[in-house]
């Protein structure tokens, strides 16, 4: 069993370490890493990844990578099933407004209280705060700004609807970035999929690695 992990907006793949450790006993893991200083469109990222997907895989697409995963699955028959974590197929609330500020919000290190409030939860360890801060710091502000701009325009409703592979969504009840309305809209497109809700913040693979790994294991073995 091979899992292909597509990262969130930082794109570094560094934040998958806890989750990868949890699944390592029963799956082979490949972590995709996006360029940290080169602006690439979602379709260009798909083109970069596609040639390496040369065997059957389960794709786990996190947040920003929802669109990457969906488009990869429509173009590559080796994607056998897909898990969408903290995902959306229409823009999350507030992204259009944030886009106006360009790279400015990304020029400074985010304070720990903001990371805990919006990404990793109030109970996040100092170690996880440090890991998230480090991952963000490795990415050029203009790259982060461009990825946010792409999120603010995304519309993959019809692409998701057209997929014929087994799908599972994992969503966070404490998610302050992807609203319940946006999640419900996505799930309405794929009523036959398996849906899981966790008591977790937006970065649920990082905040609840063992719990998410258990759900993924059950999904791929059903």
N, C-alpha and C positions, 0 to 999 in steps of 0.2 A: 504494500500500500504506500503510495507516494502522495504527500501533501505539498502543494505549491502555495506559499504564503505571499500575498500581495499587501504591502504595507500601507499605513495611513499617510497623511499629508506630508510628514517629514520624509518618507520614502527611503529612509536609511536601512530599515529592516532590523535595527538594533533592538527595538522594543519587543520583538518576538521571542527573545531568549527564554523568558519564563514559560511561555506556552509551548515552545519547541521542546523544552526539557520534559514537559508533562506528556507529550505524545511520542517521545523518542523510543519508548519501549515497544510500540506497536506500529509505528509508521516511519518511513523515510521522509525527511523534511528538506525542501529546497526553499530558501528565502530569497525573494526577488529584491533587488536594491536599485532604486532609481538614481539618476544623476543628481548630485547635490549642488552643482553650479551651472548646469546647462538646462535651459528652459525647453521642455518637451511637452507636446500636446498629448492628450489622452490616447489618441490614435497612434501617435509615434511611440508611446510607451508600449502599446499593444504590439506594434511591429517589432520592437526590440525584443520582446519576450517570446513571441510566437515561434521562432525557429528553435528555441530551446525546449519547447514542449513536445518532445518526440516519443513520449510514452504515456499511457493512461495516468491521469492525475485527478485528484480532488482539489479544486481551487478554493482557498479561503481568502476572500477579499474583504479588507478592512476599510470602512469609512470612505476616504477619497478614492480608494481602488475599486469601489463598487462598479464604476463605469468601465474601468480597465478589465475587471473580471468578466463582466457581462459581454463586452465586445470580444474578448479573447475566446469565450465559450461559443460565440456565434461563428467564429472563424476557424476553430481548431477542434476537430473531432476527438482529440485525445483528452479533452476536458469531459470527464465522465459524470461529475457531480460538482456542486458548488455550494459553499457556505458564505452567506453575506452577514458580516458582523458590524454592528453600528452603522448600518448602510442606509442609502437613500437613492432614489432614481429621479427625484426632482430637487431643486435647491433647498437646503435647510434655511430656516428663517434667519434673516440677518446677514446672509452672505452677500447679497447685492449691496447692502449698505457698507459692509466692511470693504468691499472691492473698491469703493470710492477712495479709500485712504492708501491704496497701492501698497508699497513695501513698508510704509511708516510703522504699522503695528509690529513689524517683525525686525525692526532695527535694534530693539532692546531685549534683554533677557526677561522672559515672563516671570513674574513673581510667583513664589510657591503657592500662595493662596489662590491665585488665578488658575494655576494648573489643577489644584485640588477641587476648585469650584466647578470648572468646566470640563476637565478631562479625566482625572483619576480618582476623584472622590475624597471626601474629608478624612477618611481613615487611611489614606495612602501613606506608605512608609516614606521616610526621608530618602531611602535608597531609590525608590521608584521616582520620586520627584527629581532626584539627581539624574537618573537615567533619561527621563523625558527631556529635561533641560539640555542635557548633552546632545541628544538626538537632534533637537531643534537647532542648536547652535552650529551644527555641522552643515546646515543647509543655507545657501545664500538667500537673503531676504527677497530678492527679486524672483527667485524660484518659488518660494512660499507664496508670494503675492500672486504669481501667475496661476499656481494650483488653486488658490482660493477663487480667483476669477473664473477658472474653468468650472469649479463646483457651482458657482452662482448662475451658470448658464446650462447646466447639465439637464438633459431630458432623455432618459433611457427607458421610459415606460414601455414603448412598443418593442424595443429590443428584448427587454426582460420577458414580456408577454410571449414572445416568439420562441423562447428557449424550451426545449423538450427534455432536458436532463433533470434528474432529481435535485431539488433545491431545499436549503434550509436557511432561515433567517434567525439570527440571534440579536436581540435588541435589549437595551438597558433601560430599566424603569427610571433611573436617575439621570438619564441623558439630558443635558442642558444645551446640546448643540443640535441634535436631531429630535424634533418634537414628535409626540405621539401621533399627531395628524399626518406628518410626513411618513412615519413608519406605517401607519394604517393604509395610506395611499399605495405604498409599495406592496404591501401584503395583499391588497385587494386585486392586484394584477396577477398574482400567483396563488390562487386559493387552494391549490392542491399541494403546496409546499408544506414542509414542517416548520412550525414557528415556535421559538423559544423566547421567553422573557426572563431576564435575570435582574436581581436586585443589585445593580452595578452602575457605574458611571460610563461615560462615552467609550473610554478605552477599556472595554470589558475583557479583552484577551489579556491585557496586562494586569488589570485589577483583580480578575477572577480566573487565572489561567487553568487551575485544576478543574473548576466547574465547567468552563467552556470546553476543555479537552474531553471531558466525559460525555458531553452532548455531541461533540463531533464524532467521537468513537462510536457511539450508538447509531448515529446517522449513517456513517460509511459502512457499517456492518449489517444494516437492516436488509 
